[in-house]
Every structure is written in structure tokens, then in C-alpha cells.
Amino acid sequence: MVHPPAPAFDGVTSTGRHVVLAPGVRIEPLVRQWAAWLMTLDPVNAALHLAGHQRPLLESFLRHPGRHAAAARDRRTASGPFAHLGIGQTDSVRRWLDHVEDAEAGTLAVGEALLGLLNHPDRPVNAVLSGAIERVTQPQSGGNGHSVRLLRTVLRRSIEPGTESVAVWPAGTRPHFLNTPRLVNDDRLLQVSAALRSDRLDAVLRLRYTPAPLDAALETLGLDRTDDHASLAALLRPIDEPAAPRERSTDQTGVDFLGHCSVLIREGRTALLADPITPPAADPVGLPPRLDAVLISHGHPDHLVAEALLALRDRIGLALVPATRSDSFADPSLRDCLLRLGIRNVVELQPYEQVTVKSAVVTALPFQGEHGGLDIGGKATWHVRTPSTALMLAADCACREPEAFDGVGDEFGAVDLLMTAMEPRGAPARWLYGPLVAPSSPPSRLDGADADAVLRLAAAVGARRLAVYGCDGPPGTGHLFGRPAPRTEEEQPGDTGEHEMDRLRRLAAARNLPVLTLDAPRRITRRPGDR
């Protein structure tokens, strides 16, 4: 492994030493050696992604490795369809492709058939999809319009879910999750072959906090004492004496912003965490040892962050996710993905359904926009009411029809603080969703809210204050962000920065509506209801 400079690791091989994972080490879950996210965790969408994105990208790399390497080094194209791999890794890429063609031929055939159906929906259905596709007449079209329904439970029976493992990354940057597989012999990382719900992975995760004898830690990671000294120093930190776990107070009240759209809400002994984005070792405030509920707003990889959820799974009492339309190609079950990550208790909510979590009442509300016009139901904004306050966590919602939120304050509690992101000009939908967006489809974008949409939502729910999230993620999450360089006028980004923020402040001031800008992790309020 090649690593950035590491702290001294004197005496690492001494008998009796205990170690933990070094600061900054990240444990990234993988499926088929690609980063786990919604479209690779769901077996059906993973088959489509395999045929329509992963295989073509790596075949392109084999044809033009130099072009890919150059594009990956250029920040303007680093998150585009260019594998961040060295020319010396062509043999590893060929082995990966050969394995897919051989061992996963059935899954690949299903993916190719789904790709053909998406690109040519009027053609006869491929035989490999028999019994898993249903054509439905749309009554609003006078019987002339048809759509295709996907029967996921049928199709899953003929698909391999994909080999699971984890990449253990030393501190530092890593290539974008969409364009670069985490190959076994990649010297930037250590790959550990462990199912996502396995005792071995539990042992790897425990190494973050619980010191283990050196030999036990090495065995867990698949290393030995003969491995390169720098490799060990980049991954492990020696501990002279196993320290007792540090207990954090579980009786606090406040709201903490953790970065991007991640928010920790504490009310006495109740703790809720929305859209966790960093593992607990990297959070700036110190997460409590028990999270009564985690709230996931939608399945985009900067909100349903598999790495963070994996790291937190032993703390999570309940996960709340929006219900999906499982028969839509673009709407795999968020619940199933969290279950695959080892989170045991996951509940789906439809809009306006609610759950009581100790002293908090959580209500799912509609989420409009930001998904490029795709048929996606798995998205929700959250209304959280506690004895001291009511918050609305709007994430990337672009409020286009405020009538959907009429009466929210009266029915569920006046909103003391509306927390929302603002990104009026999002990335092209095809950049994220790839094969789900047919080449013949009109251009679409993942546009979020502008100042007008934020104020429409604030007025609809009667918000007393606004807090606007920053679009960038906290340190260590750069591989989840970025967008490809624009190639056409349609793809040119609009002004999503200070100009739009200034406009929001001016418009909000005219309404006597305070606005807080969240550009770094911080405590928002001592008591959420305080003004």
C-alpha cells in the first residue's frame, strides 16, 4: 500500500501491544468491489448498473487508460465517467470484467435486458425478464398510454446480490464513488473480504474504538507482522493500555449541525440523527452512544451514506425511511438497503404518517423536486416535534406546490426552525442515475431549491426561522460530491452560491424571517425552542 506520511509506529510488532484503527481511517462497504450506495445495494438496480455503467466504464478504461488517468487528475473531470486507476491496473480490470462475464453471466443478462427495456419500452420484453415485467394501461391517456411495472421480488430470484467486502482507507482522499472500483490489488487501500452482516466485519468495526491485541487486529484485517511498516502505521495506532470507553452524557437538549444535511436533535434522553454523513469518529460534537432513531430523507449517496450507517449500526435503535414505489425502475427500497447494511429495525413511512420515538414525534412530509423527473417515491422531509420545539428537516426539497404542506404547523406543531439546502441548479440527472436515464430522454437535472422555493416552504409551514445547509460535505466526504464539467449550455451551472444566498437574506428580511447560514459543523441552539 502507498500512503501519506504516517505518525511514528515504534514498537508496533512488540509482543503484547494493543492497537486501534488510526485516526482518519474509513471503512467503506463495497458490492462487487464498487462503493455501496442505493443503486448497488439493491440487487435489481445493481444488475442494471453493472450492465449500463460499471462494465462500459471499465471497458472504456481498457481502450483508453491514458485518457482516463489524465481526466481523473483534472478536478474539472475527476467526478465524470473516468476511472481513477493507473495504467498498471489494466490486468486487474480485465480480471474483474472476466469474472463478471463468467461468474455473473445471469445477472449481467438481466441487467442488459433491463437496459434494453428502458431504452426501447415498446419492444417485446426479453425472455430473461419473463414474469417480472408488467405493462399497465394509463387511464388518463384514454387507454392509449402504457407504462412498465417492475416486479422486483420476482426478478431478484434470478439475480446474484453481488459479493460484499469493505475497503479500509488510510486518512486522505479517495477517488469518486461513481467512477472507480475499489480493486483488490489497489495499493491505495486494504480490501477485507467480509459480508456486510458478518462477525468478521463486526470485528473490523470494533477496531475503531476497542483496542485489540496486535495479532488479533492483524488477523481481522488479513495482515501479518511481515507487512510493510508504513502500511501498518497508516492503518493502526498502538495503545499502551486499553482505555475504558468514554461515556458521553445521554441527557442533553439541543440541535447540532454536523455538516451537509446531517443534524443531531437531542431532547433529554432522546436522540435523533438525520442523514448521517460521517462515521462517529469524525463527527464534531460526539454522538451519543445510543441513537433512538435515524431519519433518512432520500436515497442520494450524500444522504443515505452507506459508510456512515455501517459505522453507526450498533447504536441505531430505529431507522425511519420514506416508502418507495418498488415497481418503479428508479425507486428501490431504502428499507431493504438499510437491512442489507445490518440495521435491524427499519420502518417505512408514507407522507403524513408519523412515529413516536420516546419524547419526540416524527412525521414524514412530502419532498418535491431534486430527482430529475424520475418516478421516485422514496423521499421525505421530516417534521420533528419534541416537548421544547418543532423542527422541519427539508434536505434538498424544492417546494414547487406549497399546497402539499398546508396545515402542517396547525396539525403537527408550529415550525420553530426550518432547515433546508439550496441548490437551484443541480447536476445532470444522467450523471448520478446513469442507465436509468435513456439517451433519448429530454435533458433533466437534479435541481433543488432556490430562494423562492425556500420562502414558499417557509410560508406554507409557518416557519419562524430558517437555517440553510451548505452544499459541500465535511472533511473526508469529497468522494461523494462533485459533478462532471459541463459540455453544453444546458449543463452550465447557474449561480448557486453567495448571490442566491444574498437574495434569500434580502427577501427573508422583508418578511422579518431570520436566516442562519450553516457552512460548518456547529451547535445551533442550546434549547431548540429558544429564540
TORTILO-693612 format. One line per field, with one value per residue (C-alpha): residue number from 0; residue in one letter; x, y, z. Coordinates in nm, 3 decimals. Example, Ala and Ser with C-alpha at 12.3 -4.5 7.8 and 13.67 -1.06 7.14 Angstrom:
2
num: (0|1);
residuo: (A|S);
px: (1.230|1.367);
py: (-0.450|-0.106);
pz: (0.780|0.714);
***
This chain:
531
num: (0|1|2|3|4|5|6|7|8|9|10|11|12|13|14|15|16|17|18|19|20|21|22|23|24|25|26|27|28|29|30|31|32|33|34|35|36|37|38|39|40|41|42|43|44|45|46|47|48|49|50|51|52|53|54|55|56|57|58|59|60|61|62|63|64|65|66|67|68|69|70|71|72|73|74|75|76|77|78|79|80|81|82|83|84|85|86|87|88|89|90|91|92|93|94|95|96|97|98|99|100|101|102|103|104|105|106|107|108|109|110|111|112|113|114|115|116|117|118|119|120|121|122|123|124|125|126|127|128|129|130|131|132|133|134|135|136|137|138|139|140|141|142|143|144|145|146|147|148|149|150|151|152|153|154|155|156|157|158|159|160|161|162|163|164|165|166|167|168|169|170|171|172|173|174|175|176|177|178|179|180|181|182|183|184|185|186|187|188|189|190|191|192|193|194|195|196|197|198|199|200|201|202|203|204|205|206|207|208|209|210|211|212|213|214|215|216|217|218|219|220|221|222|223|224|225|226|227|228|229|230|231|232|233|234|235|236|237|238|239|240|241|242|243|244|245|246|247|248|249|250|251|252|253|254|255|256|257|258|259|260|261|262|263|264|265|266|267|268|269|270|271|272|273|274|275|276|277|278|279|280|281|282|283|284|285|286|287|288|289|290|291|292|293|294|295|296|297|298|299|300|301|302|303|304|305|306|307|308|309|310|311|312|313|314|315|316|317|318|319|320|321|322|323|324|325|326|327|328|329|330|331|332|333|334|335|336|337|338|339|340|341|342|343|344|345|346|347|348|349|350|351|352|353|354|355|356|357|358|359|360|361|362|363|364|365|366|367|368|369|370|371|372|373|374|375|376|377|378|379|380|381|382|383|384|385|386|387|388|389|390|391|392|393|394|395|396|397|398|399|400|401|402|403|404|405|406|407|408|409|410|411|412|413|414|415|416|417|418|419|420|421|422|423|424|425|426|427|428|429|430|431|432|433|434|435|436|437|438|439|440|441|442|443|444|445|446|447|448|449|450|451|452|453|454|455|456|457|458|459|460|461|462|463|464|465|466|467|468|469|470|471|472|473|474|475|476|477|478|479|480|481|482|483|484|485|486|487|488|489|490|491|492|493|494|495|496|497|498|499|500|501|502|503|504|505|506|507|508|509|510|511|512|513|514|515|516|517|518|519|520|521|522|523|524|525|526|527|528|529|530);
residuo: (M|V|H|P|P|A|P|A|F|D|G|V|T|S|T|G|R|H|V|V|L|A|P|G|V|R|I|E|P|L|V|R|Q|W|A|A|W|L|M|T|L|D|P|V|N|A|A|L|H|L|A|G|H|Q|R|P|L|L|E|S|F|L|R|H|P|G|R|H|A|A|A|A|R|D|R|R|T|A|S|G|P|F|A|H|L|G|I|G|Q|T|D|S|V|R|R|W|L|D|H|V|E|D|A|E|A|G|T|L|A|V|G|E|A|L|L|G|L|L|N|H|P|D|R|P|V|N|A|V|L|S|G|A|I|E|R|V|T|Q|P|Q|S|G|G|N|G|H|S|V|R|L|L|R|T|V|L|R|R|S|I|E|P|G|T|E|S|V|A|V|W|P|A|G|T|R|P|H|F|L|N|T|P|R|L|V|N|D|D|R|L|L|Q|V|S|A|A|L|R|S|D|R|L|D|A|V|L|R|L|R|Y|T|P|A|P|L|D|A|A|L|E|T|L|G|L|D|R|T|D|D|H|A|S|L|A|A|L|L|R|P|I|D|E|P|A|A|P|R|E|R|S|T|D|Q|T|G|V|D|F|L|G|H|C|S|V|L|I|R|E|G|R|T|A|L|L|A|D|P|I|T|P|P|A|A|D|P|V|G|L|P|P|R|L|D|A|V|L|I|S|H|G|H|P|D|H|L|V|A|E|A|L|L|A|L|R|D|R|I|G|L|A|L|V|P|A|T|R|S|D|S|F|A|D|P|S|L|R|D|C|L|L|R|L|G|I|R|N|V|V|E|L|Q|P|Y|E|Q|V|T|V|K|S|A|V|V|T|A|L|P|F|Q|G|E|H|G|G|L|D|I|G|G|K|A|T|W|H|V|R|T|P|S|T|A|L|M|L|A|A|D|C|A|C|R|E|P|E|A|F|D|G|V|G|D|E|F|G|A|V|D|L|L|M|T|A|M|E|P|R|G|A|P|A|R|W|L|Y|G|P|L|V|A|P|S|S|P|P|S|R|L|D|G|A|D|A|D|A|V|L|R|L|A|A|A|V|G|A|R|R|L|A|V|Y|G|C|D|G|P|P|G|T|G|H|L|F|G|R|P|A|P|R|T|E|E|E|Q|P|G|D|T|G|E|H|E|M|D|R|L|R|R|L|A|A|A|R|N|L|P|V|L|T|L|D|A|P|R|R|I|T|R|R|P|G|D|R);
px: (0.000|0.111|0.015|0.052|0.308|0.201|0.286|0.565|0.468|0.761|0.738|0.430|0.535|0.617|0.450|0.154|0.083|-0.280|-0.394|-0.694|-0.755|-0.561|-0.742|-0.893|-0.918|-1.251|-1.435|-1.621|-1.873|-1.846|-2.062|-1.874|-1.574|-1.768|-1.880|-2.214|-2.500|-2.867|-2.810|-2.556|-2.715|-3.043|-2.983|-3.211|-3.072|-2.721|-2.770|-2.879|-2.588|-2.348|-2.457|-2.519|-2.249|-1.976|-1.886|-1.894|-1.684|-1.414|-1.418|-1.359|-1.069|-0.907|-0.936|-0.806|-0.626|-0.417|-0.722|-0.891|-0.580|-0.547|-0.915|-0.906|-0.620|-0.812|-1.051|-1.290|-1.344|-1.246|-1.608|-1.701|-1.704|-1.330|-1.182|-0.920|-0.692|-0.331|-0.225|-0.062|-0.404|-0.530|-0.476|-0.686|-0.963|-0.956|-0.982|-1.282|-1.453|-1.375|-1.522|-1.842|-1.878|-1.820|-1.950|-2.230|-2.346|-2.710|-2.711|-2.544|-2.808|-3.084|-2.910|-2.874|-3.242|-3.349|-3.127|-3.289|-3.636|-3.559|-3.417|-3.690|-4.001|-4.228|-4.025|-4.107|-3.974|-3.659|-3.725|-3.495|-3.747|-4.047|-4.287|-4.105|-4.242|-4.600|-4.735|-5.001|-5.254|-5.268|-5.635|-5.553|-5.427|-5.764|-5.632|-5.360|-5.074|-4.877|-4.611|-4.393|-4.404|-4.112|-4.187|-3.868|-3.942|-3.980|-3.668|-3.447|-3.480|-3.264|-3.001|-2.689|-2.679|-2.307|-2.002|-1.968|-1.647|-1.509|-1.228|-1.020|-0.883|-0.599|-0.652|-0.659|-0.866|-1.013|-1.149|-1.510|-1.752|-1.929|-1.632|-1.370|-1.392|-1.200|-0.994|-0.833|-0.475|-0.518|-0.226|-0.426|-0.646|-0.680|-0.973|-1.118|-1.339|-1.627|-2.002|-2.182|-2.364|-2.081|-1.883|-1.564|-1.696|-1.819|-1.460|-1.325|-1.575|-1.487|-1.125|-1.227|-1.277|-1.190|-0.817|-0.726|-0.401|-0.186|-0.200|-0.580|-0.610|-0.377|-0.574|-0.900|-0.759|-0.586|-0.239|0.065|0.381|0.580|0.368|0.526|0.588|0.430|0.117|0.069|0.141|-0.121|-0.392|-0.320|-0.231|-0.068|-0.232|-0.016|-0.311|-0.663|-0.866|-1.206|-1.485|-1.555|-1.914|-2.096|-2.390|-2.719|-2.925|-2.889|-3.113|-3.005|-2.967|-2.627|-2.542|-2.284|-2.222|-2.407|-2.764|-2.680|-2.849|-2.844|-3.150|-3.136|-3.418|-3.326|-3.255|-3.398|-3.150|-3.240|-2.992|-3.093|-2.897|-2.571|-2.281|-1.966|-1.868|-1.892|-1.514|-1.525|-1.831|-1.754|-1.979|-1.958|-2.259|-2.439|-2.383|-2.745|-2.943|-3.313|-3.383|-3.202|-3.401|-3.310|-3.458|-3.385|-3.153|-2.895|-2.545|-2.483|-2.794|-2.814|-2.442|-2.370|-2.034|-2.180|-2.477|-2.248|-2.036|-2.342|-2.543|-2.470|-2.605|-2.926|-3.248|-3.475|-3.430|-3.710|-3.715|-3.966|-4.172|-4.080|-4.265|-4.094|-4.239|-4.050|-3.708|-3.566|-3.716|-3.557|-3.647|-3.448|-3.561|-3.408|-3.080|-3.054|-3.134|-2.853|-2.620|-2.708|-2.956|-3.214|-3.517|-3.625|-3.972|-4.112|-4.342|-4.577|-4.632|-4.818|-4.760|-4.588|-4.400|-4.344|-3.982|-3.966|-4.026|-4.027|-4.297|-4.162|-4.387|-4.298|-4.394|-4.377|-4.048|-4.074|-3.817|-3.440|-3.477|-3.471|-3.834|-3.778|-4.059|-3.926|-4.140|-3.858|-3.805|-3.941|-3.897|-3.928|-4.125|-3.985|-4.177|-4.030|-4.153|-3.943|-3.967|-4.077|-3.829|-3.869|-3.578|-3.633|-3.299|-3.296|-3.671|-3.764|-4.110|-4.300|-4.651|-4.678|-5.037|-4.894|-4.775|-5.086|-5.186|-4.858|-4.799|-5.156|-5.168|-4.817|-4.677|-4.565|-4.220|-3.967|-3.681|-3.693|-3.363|-3.310|-3.049|-3.043|-2.910|-3.120|-2.902|-2.816|-2.608|-2.747|-2.966|-2.774|-2.451|-2.596|-2.860|-2.672|-2.859|-3.192|-3.195|-3.237|-3.010|-3.322|-3.478|-3.501|-3.222|-3.310|-3.129|-3.122|-3.236|-3.305|-3.450|-3.380|-3.460|-3.819|-3.880|-3.732|-3.962|-4.265|-4.199|-4.136|-4.466|-4.657|-4.542|-4.533|-4.160|-4.028|-3.662|-3.460|-3.130|-2.971|-2.726|-2.406|-2.392|-2.038|-1.970|-1.745|-1.382|-1.342|-1.657|-1.525|-1.563|-1.944|-1.961|-1.868|-2.018|-1.875|-1.754|-2.038|-2.027|-2.325|-2.501|-2.777|-2.524|-2.374|-2.430|-2.631|-2.535|-2.584|-2.355|-2.349|-2.565|-2.865|-2.795|-2.789|-3.119|-3.270|-3.146|-3.297|-3.632|-3.644|-3.555|-3.853|-4.067|-3.891|-3.770|-3.425|-3.183|-2.890|-2.622|-2.476|-2.139|-1.954|-2.049|-2.179|-2.425|-2.738|-2.930|-2.886|-3.256|-3.422|-3.721|-3.514|-3.530);
py: (0.000|0.358|0.606|0.965|1.029|0.844|0.905|0.703|0.350|0.244|-0.099|-0.197|-0.559|-0.585|-0.870|-0.764|-0.435|-0.331|-0.131|0.052|0.185|0.505|0.841|0.913|0.550|0.488|0.160|0.174|-0.101|-0.250|-0.457|-0.619|-0.406|-0.082|0.157|0.059|0.302|0.272|0.159|-0.109|-0.234|-0.319|-0.637|-0.539|-0.190|-0.328|-0.558|-0.261|-0.053|-0.337|-0.361|0.006|0.182|-0.024|-0.260|0.006|0.246|-0.015|-0.130|0.233|0.244|-0.057|0.112|0.450|0.413|0.724|0.942|0.815|0.875|1.232|1.310|1.170|1.407|1.710|1.844|1.957|1.598|1.396|1.306|1.230|0.890|0.832|0.558|0.690|0.393|0.366|0.223|-0.059|-0.173|-0.284|-0.652|-0.616|-0.451|-0.736|-0.989|-0.805|-0.797|-1.164|-1.258|-1.068|-1.231|-1.576|-1.595|-1.340|-1.406|-1.445|-1.117|-0.943|-1.080|-0.941|-0.604|-0.595|-0.686|-0.411|-0.163|-0.260|-0.223|0.125|0.241|0.077|0.033|-0.053|-0.355|-0.710|-0.800|-1.013|-1.373|-1.339|-1.089|-1.319|-1.289|-0.987|-0.714|-0.594|-0.347|-0.118|0.097|0.457|0.563|0.934|0.856|0.725|0.371|0.454|0.518|0.238|0.213|-0.070|-0.202|-0.388|-0.685|-0.678|-0.975|-1.197|-1.068|-1.100|-1.478|-1.487|-1.234|-1.270|-0.995|-0.939|-1.021|-0.797|-0.663|-0.345|-0.111|0.014|0.353|0.535|0.904|1.109|1.149|0.872|0.853|0.929|0.650|0.656|0.611|0.397|0.042|-0.045|-0.328|-0.598|-0.508|-0.129|-0.009|0.293|0.077|-0.252|-0.467|-0.703|-0.984|-0.969|-0.986|-0.674|-0.877|-1.092|-1.148|-1.055|-0.714|-0.658|-0.725|-0.474|-0.210|-0.267|-0.183|0.183|0.217|-0.106|-0.186|-0.539|-0.736|-0.669|-1.025|-1.033|-0.700|-0.815|-1.137|-0.941|-0.718|-1.002|-0.865|-1.009|-0.885|-0.907|-0.643|-0.310|-0.091|0.211|0.010|-0.078|0.278|0.416|0.181|0.107|0.310|0.146|0.183|0.127|0.039|-0.048|0.258|0.232|0.350|0.721|0.773|1.071|1.232|1.097|1.371|1.682|1.912|2.091|2.083|2.025|2.068|1.804|1.903|1.894|1.798|1.597|1.715|1.573|1.650|1.578|1.622|1.491|1.122|1.116|1.138|1.158|1.183|1.292|1.193|1.091|1.159|1.086|0.792|0.870|0.901|1.201|1.381|1.719|1.706|1.347|1.133|0.973|0.601|0.533|0.683|0.631|0.696|0.777|0.962|0.920|1.181|1.012|0.769|1.001|0.895|1.211|1.140|0.762|0.728|0.357|0.408|0.621|0.390|0.087|0.256|0.354|0.035|-0.086|0.244|0.271|0.171|0.255|0.382|0.575|0.590|0.707|0.435|0.367|0.261|-0.072|-0.120|0.185|0.124|0.429|0.362|0.065|0.006|0.217|-0.019|-0.321|-0.135|-0.046|-0.403|-0.522|-0.286|-0.466|-0.216|-0.436|-0.216|-0.014|0.139|0.291|0.593|0.738|1.116|1.233|0.908|0.950|0.759|0.841|0.797|0.839|1.212|1.302|1.269|1.228|1.289|1.219|1.504|1.539|1.601|1.778|1.803|1.726|1.387|1.486|1.397|1.026|0.822|0.819|0.799|0.723|1.078|1.262|1.578|1.533|1.720|1.653|1.770|1.748|1.896|2.207|2.269|2.166|2.138|2.067|1.898|1.968|1.839|1.908|1.963|2.220|2.338|2.378|2.313|2.464|2.341|1.998|2.149|2.348|2.299|2.133|2.381|2.357|1.977|1.875|2.178|2.527|2.505|2.690|2.617|2.512|2.355|2.323|2.304|2.538|2.429|2.573|2.425|2.063|1.816|1.642|1.350|1.112|1.183|1.018|0.782|0.670|0.392|0.490|0.797|0.685|0.864|0.972|1.133|1.513|1.666|1.673|1.794|1.729|2.080|2.169|2.480|2.841|3.134|3.150|2.780|2.811|3.102|2.924|2.631|2.857|3.035|2.709|2.560|2.889|2.867|3.120|3.086|2.946|2.759|2.687|2.396|2.424|2.201|2.076|1.787|1.772|1.655|1.300|1.302|1.457|1.125|1.165|1.509|1.689|1.689|1.648|1.952|2.099|2.006|2.210|2.532|2.322|2.175|2.509|2.555|2.854|3.078|2.854|3.044|3.375|3.560|3.334|3.329|3.711|3.718|3.485|3.707|4.018|3.855|3.694|4.023|4.185|3.919|3.954|3.596|3.530|3.326|3.125|3.002|2.661|2.637|2.440|2.199|2.386|2.390|2.565|2.615|2.527|2.453|2.402|2.618|2.915|3.227);
pz: (0.000|-0.073|0.195|0.302|0.578|0.892|1.256|1.412|1.494|1.707|1.852|1.653|1.639|2.007|2.186|2.396|2.219|2.170|1.868|1.727|1.378|1.320|1.315|0.977|0.869|0.693|0.637|0.306|0.224|-0.123|-0.357|-0.646|-0.541|-0.605|-0.332|-0.182|-0.241|-0.324|-0.683|-0.593|-0.271|-0.443|-0.648|-0.937|-0.980|-0.926|-1.227|-1.438|-1.306|-1.383|-1.745|-1.812|-1.612|-1.445|-1.728|-2.007|-1.798|-1.733|-2.096|-2.191|-1.943|-2.112|-2.453|-2.332|-1.997|-2.053|-2.117|-1.803|-1.593|-1.724|-1.670|-1.317|-1.230|-1.357|-1.092|-1.367|-1.480|-1.172|-1.091|-1.450|-1.625|-1.595|-1.379|-1.139|-1.196|-1.303|-1.636|-1.440|-1.320|-1.660|-1.574|-1.257|-1.457|-1.711|-1.431|-1.288|-1.627|-1.692|-1.354|-1.429|-1.770|-1.624|-1.267|-1.301|-1.654|-1.543|-1.351|-1.644|-1.882|-1.660|-1.648|-2.027|-2.069|-1.828|-2.011|-2.342|-2.193|-2.058|-2.391|-2.601|-2.384|-2.678|-2.790|-2.675|-2.332|-2.326|-2.215|-1.911|-1.770|-1.814|-1.523|-1.378|-1.606|-1.631|-1.883|-1.736|-1.921|-1.807|-1.778|-1.813|-2.164|-2.277|-2.277|-2.530|-2.286|-2.125|-1.862|-1.744|-1.388|-1.238|-1.012|-0.807|-0.583|-0.890|-1.061|-0.752|-0.768|-1.082|-0.970|-0.763|-0.497|-0.555|-0.346|-0.040|0.113|0.267|0.167|0.459|0.358|0.536|0.604|0.286|-0.027|-0.237|-0.591|-0.667|-0.577|-0.915|-1.144|-0.972|-0.838|-0.522|-0.669|-0.457|-0.550|-0.535|-0.323|-0.202|0.019|0.202|0.092|0.353|0.229|0.476|0.424|0.542|0.806|0.937|1.254|1.073|0.973|1.329|1.442|1.188|1.302|1.669|1.595|1.558|1.935|2.112|2.141|2.040|2.068|1.765|1.633|1.661|1.479|1.203|1.158|1.140|0.866|0.681|0.756|0.933|1.102|0.780|0.608|0.525|0.830|0.660|0.582|0.946|1.057|0.816|0.941|1.308|1.614|1.916|2.256|2.563|2.786|2.669|2.768|2.929|2.697|2.739|2.840|2.698|2.867|2.739|2.900|2.682|2.485|2.172|1.796|1.635|1.268|1.168|0.807|0.474|0.576|0.888|1.208|1.562|1.775|2.148|2.394|2.736|2.684|2.332|2.042|1.671|1.385|1.034|0.722|0.893|0.661|0.865|1.082|1.454|1.492|1.259|1.394|1.551|1.859|1.981|1.902|2.196|2.250|2.157|1.871|1.927|1.560|1.239|0.972|0.603|0.369|0.035|-0.138|-0.289|-0.183|0.022|0.234|0.250|0.322|0.348|0.518|0.797|0.851|0.865|1.130|1.335|1.310|1.662|1.802|1.597|1.771|1.478|1.124|0.954|0.575|0.315|0.149|-0.213|-0.527|-0.570|-0.920|-1.048|-1.201|-1.022|-0.679|-0.499|-0.137|0.107|0.381|0.209|0.156|0.525|0.622|0.397|0.584|0.907|1.056|1.220|1.278|0.973|0.930|0.609|0.628|0.369|0.364|0.677|0.865|1.199|1.465|1.831|1.937|2.316|2.373|2.001|1.736|1.382|1.080|0.718|0.486|0.106|-0.074|-0.409|-0.687|-0.697|-0.872|-1.238|-1.304|-1.236|-1.079|-0.724|-0.412|-0.169|-0.048|0.254|0.452|0.828|1.091|1.439|1.744|2.093|2.421|2.359|1.983|1.636|1.351|0.981|0.806|0.436|0.299|-0.079|-0.122|-0.387|-0.284|-0.611|-0.484|-0.134|-0.103|-0.014|0.314|0.406|0.768|0.872|1.153|1.282|1.271|1.375|1.556|1.452|1.293|1.507|1.267|0.902|0.791|0.419|0.145|-0.152|-0.493|-0.775|-1.049|-0.981|-1.176|-1.486|-1.381|-1.604|-1.411|-1.098|-1.233|-1.544|-1.725|-1.565|-1.789|-2.151|-2.402|-2.593|-2.284|-2.268|-2.057|-1.688|-1.380|-1.008|-0.926|-0.564|-0.406|-0.494|-0.265|-0.384|-0.316|0.034|0.114|-0.030|0.200|0.500|0.441|0.392|0.725|0.917|0.993|1.245|1.145|0.856|0.855|0.517|0.486|0.288|-0.021|0.042|0.276|0.581|0.553|0.425|0.210|-0.112|-0.297|-0.266|-0.425|-0.743|-1.087|-1.435|-1.626|-1.837|-2.204|-2.330|-2.242|-2.084|-1.844|-1.737|-1.364|-1.252|-0.964|-0.661|-0.426|-0.247|-0.498|-0.436|-0.062|-0.057|-0.241|0.017|0.302|0.141|0.073|0.418|0.590|0.421|0.589|0.928|0.890|1.045|0.830|0.964|0.723|0.811|0.640|0.911|1.191|1.494|1.782|1.655|1.978|2.342|2.352|2.013|2.112|2.228|2.015);
***
